[in-house]
Amino acid sequence: AEVFNKFPLLRMMRAFTNVLRKGATLTQEFLIRNPFRDQIIAGVYSKHGFIPFWDGFRGTLSMLRQDSTYRAWIKAGGKYSGLYDVEQGDHNAALQAAVQGNRTALEQTLYLSNPLNVLKQLQAASELMESGTRISEFRRAKAAGLSDVEAGNAARDVTLNFARGGYRGAVANKMVAFFNAALQDMDKMVRTFKERPVAATFKAVAYISVPSAFVWWLGKDDDEIQNLPEWRKSFFWNINMRQIGGVPFILSVPKPFLLGALFGTSVEKGLDAAYLNDPNAVNKWFSAVIQNTLLRGDAGIPTAFKPMIEGMTNYSFFKGAPLENQSMQALSPGMRANPSTSEVAKLVGSQLNVSPILIDNTVRGYLGGLGKYGLDAVDYALIKSRAVDVPPPPAKDPQEWPMLRALASGPAESSAYVSRFYKALDLAETRMRDFKAYGDRMQTRDQADFWRKNRNQIAYYSADAGGVPVMTRVRQTRDQLSEINKAMLMVRNARGLSPEFKRDRLRVLADQRDTMAKAAFTVLVHPADRKKTY
């Protein structure tokens, strides 16, 4: 604390980190996804037979009732290991204030109308579900004959114990929002598998590997599943509900972070290599593992600077893809928007000639999911006050409904093949520009080196394909994708179309875009370039 009090820049960086930590964890997405992950993690790491979901439910009831198990857990210090307990102190009072029943209707309305109190209640709800897991482990440890103190220690360590960490880690955690969470994830896994390798492996296979193999089997021949962005396939179990219940959306169930990559994504990518002959399967798995450790590219970037770096580089560290694709960058900055772009970002972007996509990304980068909620609220106010002239939006798909969108892929997401096509196009364009700059005659050592490494690809893209070079065909596909994006923009902006027609038409255009990108990627792109893009 003394270090941060001495330097204003460090205090500023700590403030950005605290804001993002709250903004990312006090959302419906986090409240739905995180308990699910915690249940699986506790099932693997528990020393006392924790049963995912069943024990989590029992622990939550104990906390709500404040029964004898809950009180014993509190006295044993089991509570002080959660995310909020460590970062911001004891919030038991906030929980009691949220659930107490002695307010009048007017008092409760006034309490809820205060945004700070609403945030406290969201925080209490998150704490409730996190603590329920620990309370059940405490109960099972007591049943196994442990003392209150020993059971409290077992409860703190059944998932991630945020109280662990030294001085340097604490300082880093004040500058990088989830530094300690990633550190404890790695530390807990290493300690558990060193101490109980057979038992932990058995449970990880049962709770993660087996479901991963089953979900992979459901989607192995499903184009909608295979076309999902790679980050969603790596971090979620994805089930096409259209095939199961006839509902047109993809259910995305969160995997545990590091355990999910090691015991879930590894199985999926191994099966992809065997069944789909995916040459990048190992690279994709390795990338997923790295993304869940402190070895990932943005792990050391302070929260205060990360959104700025993403904006300057046009790159999302989380998704591992550009924020704006090539067809988007062909437009003037103020017109770069997609279906999920906020109206306020479009308004500001058009006035300042700044990309609305980058504006939204900056807001989310500093404020997390709550920043997205804030943008939605401002959009609602702008539309209702007629401050912006907005055509009727497309009707919402089921995956856009509140709560459900935390477990579903969004309709605005491009397929994996769209992203991979543009990456391959960048590689090919750079190579052809370099070749042109070098000239036809390779005289220097550098030129000879370049020719030796790239001659097969240069010959391939220069070859005839129906009267024009292959490279021209690739560029024509790029232009056609750009036209589809423009058509989608026209549909969204049309005033004479019904919301239902817009939704259905956009779905058709998105399918055309994804099919075209897949065909061009698999047929026109050189195999070496396909292997480099994943």
Buried (B, 14 or more C-beta within 10 A) or exposed (E): EEEBEEEEEBEEBBBBBBBBBBBBBBBBBBBBBBBBBBBBBBBBBBBBEBBBEEBBBBBBBBBEEEEEBBEBBBEBBBBBBBBBBBBEEEBBEBBEBBEEEEEEEEEEEEBEEEEEBBBBBBBBBBBBBBBBBBBBBBBBBBEEEBEBEBBBBBBBBBBBBBBBBEEEBEBBBBBBBBBBBBBBBBBBBEBBBEEBEEBBBEBBBEBBBBBBBEBBEBBBEBBBBBBBBBBBBBBBBBBBBEEEEEBBBBBBBBBBBBBBBBBBBBBBBBBBBEEEEBEBBBBBBBBBBBBBBBEBEBBEBBBBEBBEBBBEEBBBBEBBBBBBBBBBBBBEBBBBBBBEBBBBBBBBBBEEEBBBBBBBBBBBBBBBBBBBBBBEEBBEEBBEEEEBEBBEEBBEBEBBEEEBBBBBBBBEBBBBBBBBBBBBBBBBBEBBEEBEEBEEEBEEEEBEEBBEEBEEBBEBBEEEBEEEBBBBBBBEBBEBBBEBBEBBBEBBEBEEBEEEBBBBBBBEBBBBBBBBBBEBBEEBBBEBBBBBBB
